[in-house]
Amino acid sequence: MDREFLTDLFADFGPVTLRRMFSGYGISADGTNFALALRAGLYFRADEETIPQFEAEGCGPFQYQTRSKTVTVNSYWQLPARLFDDSEELAVWARSALGAAQRAALRKRPRKAKASTKKAAAKKVAGNKAKAAVRKSAAKRPSKKRTQKRKLS
């Protein structure tokens, strides 16, 4: 799938941003990635609310092969082929996929905030320990003036 085809495909949905990704494109709207266009097909973001739609159409989740196993990504599901000919219904599915992506982003935010707060606190503690170590070592060393006086005497 090329850029022009994808832009035309999402015309009824609205403006989308296409970014090179893997063997295709990541498709986003309003800064939220909601679809993947790869050699294997077009995949929309899905969650517990939207997966039943994909299952009812006989679609499956995104899968790829590694050297040792097949990896299944349950957050992206293949778009039914019939929607390539119905841009209005594709727009409805795209809005559902965007909603699923936005819900997933909301669930992730609190964890990121906690993790970054913990990292900042750890850096602060490490910085304070380093400063204390410098102060201690400076207090143990005699000043240059004292050592010069001892040599003169």
C-alpha positions, 0 to 999 in steps of 0.5 A, a space after each residue: 500500500 502506498 501513501 496515495 492509496 492510504 490517503 484516499 482510503 481515509 478520505 471519509 475519516 478525515 486527515 491522517 498522518 502517515 509515518 514510515 514504520 517497519 514494512 509500511 506505515 503507521 497511521 495516526 490522527 490528532 497525534 494518536 497512532 490507530 492503524 498500521 499499513 503493512 505488507 500483510 494488510 491494514 490493521 486497526 487498533 483494538 481493545 476489549 470493546 472493539 475486538 468482538 467486531 473483528 471476530 464477527 468479521 472473521 479477522 485475526 490479530 496482527 502476527 509476525 514470525 521470529 526465528 523461534 516463534 510466532 508473535 501475536 499482537 492483540 492490540 492490532 487486528 486485521 481490517 475486513 477486506 470488504 471495507 476497502 470498497 466502502 470508505 464510509 464504513 471504513 471511516 466508522 471502523 477507523 473512529 472506533 480504532 482511534 477511540 481504542 487507541 485513545 483509551 489505551 493511551 489513558 490507561 498508560 499515562 498514570 504508569 508513566 507518570 509514576 515511573 518518571 517520578 520515581 526516576 526523578 526521585 532516584 536521581 535527586 537522592 543519588 545527586 544528594 549522596 554525591 554532594 555529601 561525599 564531596 563535602 566529606 572528602 573536602 573536610 578531611 583534606 587539609 587546606 593548602 595554606 596549612 600544608 605550606 605553613 608546615 613546610 616553612 616551619 
